[in-house]
Amino acid sequence: MIAGEASSATKRARNLRRDSTTAENRLWYVLRNRTLGGLKFARQMPIGPYFADFVCRESGLIVELDGGQHDGSLSDIRRTAFLNGEGYSVLRFW
């Protein structure tokens, strides 16, 4: 990855964290500081061309909070296929 790309991804991740939805903030309160089964989660982590809402690298789990408009979305199907290919299981909640 080129340094400029990393900087751009970092900025985007920071913006996504800053602009979190109420649901994302509530879930983050539960997931942060290893409070869920001792697992460490990160939020708005870049994985390839995507940003995962919440990621537990040690268990290979991604948790996505999506609005109802995402249900059956072709782009979300492609995104999940990519993330599965990277070794992650994806849980989606609407």
C-alpha positions as CSV (number, residue, x, y, z in Angstrom):
1,M,0.0,0.0,0.0
2,I,1.3,3.5,-0.9
3,A,1.8,5.9,2.0
4,G,-0.9,8.3,0.6
5,E,-3.4,5.5,0.4
6,A,-2.8,4.6,4.1
7,S,-3.2,8.2,5.1
8,S,-6.5,8.4,3.1
9,A,-7.8,5.2,4.7
10,T,-6.9,6.4,8.1
11,K,-8.7,9.7,7.6
12,R,-11.8,7.9,6.3
13,A,-11.8,5.5,9.3
14,R,-11.5,8.5,11.7
15,N,-14.4,10.2,9.9
16,L,-16.5,7.1,10.1
17,R,-15.8,6.7,13.8
18,R,-16.6,10.4,14.4
19,D,-19.8,10.2,12.5
20,S,-21.0,6.9,14.1
21,T,-24.7,6.2,14.3
22,T,-26.5,5.9,17.7
23,A,-26.7,2.1,17.1
24,E,-22.9,1.9,16.4
25,N,-22.1,3.9,19.5
26,R,-24.3,1.7,21.7
27,L,-22.7,-1.5,20.3
28,W,-19.2,-0.1,20.6
29,Y,-19.9,0.6,24.3
30,V,-20.5,-3.2,24.7
31,L,-17.6,-4.4,22.5
32,R,-14.8,-2.1,23.6
33,N,-12.1,-2.9,26.2
34,R,-12.5,-6.7,25.8
35,T,-15.9,-6.7,27.6
36,L,-17.5,-9.3,25.4
37,G,-15.9,-12.6,26.2
38,G,-12.4,-11.1,26.4
39,L,-12.3,-10.5,22.7
40,K,-10.7,-7.4,21.3
41,F,-12.7,-5.5,18.7
42,A,-11.7,-2.6,16.5
43,R,-14.1,-0.3,14.8
44,Q,-14.2,1.1,11.2
45,M,-11.2,-1.0,10.2
46,P,-10.1,-0.9,6.6
47,I,-10.0,-4.4,5.0
48,G,-9.1,-4.2,1.3
49,P,-11.4,-1.6,-0.3
50,Y,-13.9,-1.8,2.5
51,F,-14.3,-0.5,6.0
52,A,-15.8,-3.0,8.5
53,D,-17.9,-1.6,11.3
54,F,-16.5,-3.9,14.0
55,V,-13.7,-6.4,13.7
56,C,-12.4,-9.1,16.0
57,R,-9.2,-10.2,14.3
58,E,-8.4,-13.0,16.7
59,S,-11.7,-14.7,16.0
60,G,-12.1,-13.7,12.4
61,L,-15.4,-12.0,13.0
62,I,-16.9,-8.9,11.5
63,V,-20.1,-7.3,12.8
64,E,-21.9,-5.0,10.5
65,L,-24.8,-2.7,11.5
66,D,-26.8,-1.9,8.4
67,G,-30.0,0.0,7.7
68,G,-32.9,-1.9,6.1
69,Q,-31.8,-0.5,2.7
70,H,-28.9,-3.0,2.7
71,D,-31.2,-6.1,2.8
72,G,-30.4,-8.1,-0.3
73,S,-28.0,-5.4,-1.7
74,L,-25.8,-6.8,-4.5
75,S,-22.9,-4.6,-3.3
76,D,-23.2,-6.0,0.2
77,I,-23.2,-9.6,-1.2
78,R,-20.0,-8.8,-3.1
79,R,-18.5,-7.1,0.0
80,T,-19.4,-10.2,2.2
81,A,-17.8,-12.5,-0.4
82,F,-14.6,-10.5,-0.4
83,L,-14.5,-10.4,3.4
84,N,-15.2,-14.2,3.6
85,G,-12.3,-14.7,1.1
86,E,-10.1,-12.8,3.5
87,G,-10.9,-15.3,6.3
88,Y,-13.7,-13.4,8.1
89,S,-17.2,-14.4,9.0
90,V,-19.7,-11.5,8.7
91,L,-22.7,-11.0,11.0
92,R,-25.1,-8.4,9.7
93,F,-27.8,-6.7,11.8
94,W,-30.5,-4.4,10.4
